[in-house]
């Protein structure tokens, strides 16, 4: 298997762009993401690698999909849908969130049949 090269500088730039789009300082963003300000700054500069857990925290904290942070911009509608789901997930317990997902899957099935 070929070695995968992850460009942490590009990922950091995407994280910075997402933060700046919300008008947040690094300190404010790090609080929302539940990581230290110093570590957050290192991530934005691409100086430090991050775990999947940290990527998840940043994704949730900034309301941006992990795909967008890793690979670049996805469509605005996809981003909006992900932001909506993340918002719902943050407000309900796991069991309720599973019900939301089931409803969405059922609606998708109905739409496919039309």
C-alpha positions as CSV (number, residue, x, y, z in Angstrom):
1,X,0.0,0.0,0.0
2,X,1.3,3.5,-0.9
3,X,2.0,5.9,1.9
4,X,-0.6,8.6,2.3
5,X,0.7,12.1,2.5
6,X,-1.5,14.4,4.6
7,X,-1.0,18.1,4.0
8,X,-1.6,19.5,7.5
9,X,-0.8,23.0,6.3
10,X,-3.8,22.9,3.8
11,X,-6.0,21.4,6.5
12,X,-4.9,24.1,8.9
13,X,-5.7,26.8,6.3
14,X,-9.2,25.4,5.8
15,X,-9.7,25.4,9.6
16,X,-8.5,29.0,9.7
17,X,-10.9,30.0,6.9
18,X,-13.8,28.4,8.7
19,X,-13.0,30.2,11.9
20,X,-12.5,33.5,10.2
21,X,-15.8,33.1,8.3
22,X,-17.5,33.0,11.7
23,X,-15.6,36.0,13.0
24,X,-14.0,34.0,15.8
25,X,-10.6,34.5,17.3
26,X,-8.3,31.5,17.8
27,X,-9.1,31.6,21.5
28,X,-12.9,31.6,20.9
29,X,-12.6,28.8,18.4
30,X,-10.4,26.7,20.6
31,X,-13.0,27.1,23.4
32,X,-15.8,26.0,21.1
33,X,-13.7,23.0,20.0
34,X,-12.6,22.1,23.5
35,X,-8.9,22.2,22.8
36,X,-6.2,24.5,24.1
37,X,-5.5,27.7,22.3
38,X,-1.9,26.8,21.8
39,X,-2.7,23.5,20.2
40,X,-5.4,25.1,18.1
41,X,-2.9,27.6,16.8
42,X,-0.4,24.9,16.0
43,X,-3.1,23.0,14.0
44,X,-4.1,26.1,12.0
45,X,-0.4,26.6,11.1
46,X,0.0,22.9,10.2
47,X,2.7,22.6,12.8
48,X,1.0,19.7,14.6
49,X,-0.8,16.6,13.6
50,X,-4.2,15.9,15.1
51,X,-6.1,12.8,16.0
52,X,-9.4,11.9,14.5
53,X,-11.0,12.9,17.8
54,X,-9.5,16.4,17.6
55,X,-10.6,16.7,13.9
56,X,-14.1,15.7,15.1
57,X,-14.0,18.3,17.9
58,X,-13.0,21.0,15.4
59,X,-15.7,19.9,12.9
60,X,-18.4,20.1,15.6
61,X,-17.1,23.3,17.2
62,X,-16.9,25.2,14.0
63,X,-20.0,23.5,12.4
64,X,-18.0,22.4,9.3
65,X,-17.9,18.9,8.0
66,X,-14.8,16.9,8.4
67,X,-14.8,16.3,4.7
68,X,-14.6,20.0,4.1
69,X,-11.7,20.4,6.5
70,X,-9.8,17.4,5.0
71,X,-10.5,17.7,1.3
72,X,-11.8,21.2,0.6
73,X,-15.1,22.8,-0.1
74,X,-18.1,20.7,-0.7
75,X,-21.3,22.1,-2.1
76,X,-23.0,24.8,-0.1
77,X,-26.2,22.7,0.1
78,X,-24.2,19.7,1.5
79,X,-22.5,21.9,4.0
80,X,-25.8,23.4,5.0
81,X,-27.3,19.9,5.5
82,X,-24.3,18.8,7.6
83,X,-24.5,22.0,9.7
84,X,-28.2,21.4,10.4
85,X,-27.5,17.8,11.4
86,X,-24.6,18.8,13.7
87,X,-26.9,21.4,15.3
88,X,-29.6,18.8,15.9
89,X,-27.0,16.4,17.3
90,X,-25.8,18.9,19.7
91,X,-29.3,19.5,21.1
92,X,-30.7,16.0,21.5
93,X,-29.6,12.7,23.0
94,X,-28.4,9.8,20.9
95,X,-31.7,8.0,20.8
96,X,-33.5,11.1,19.6
97,X,-30.8,11.8,17.0
98,X,-31.2,8.2,15.7
99,X,-34.9,9.0,15.2
100,X,-34.0,12.1,13.1
101,X,-31.7,10.0,11.0
102,X,-34.4,7.4,10.5
103,X,-36.9,10.1,9.3
104,X,-34.3,11.5,6.9
105,X,-33.6,8.0,5.5
106,X,-37.3,7.4,5.0
107,X,-37.8,10.7,3.3
108,X,-34.9,9.9,1.0
109,X,-36.4,6.6,0.1
110,X,-39.8,8.2,-0.7
111,X,-38.2,10.9,-2.9
112,X,-36.2,8.2,-4.8
113,X,-39.5,6.4,-5.6
114,X,-41.1,9.6,-7.1
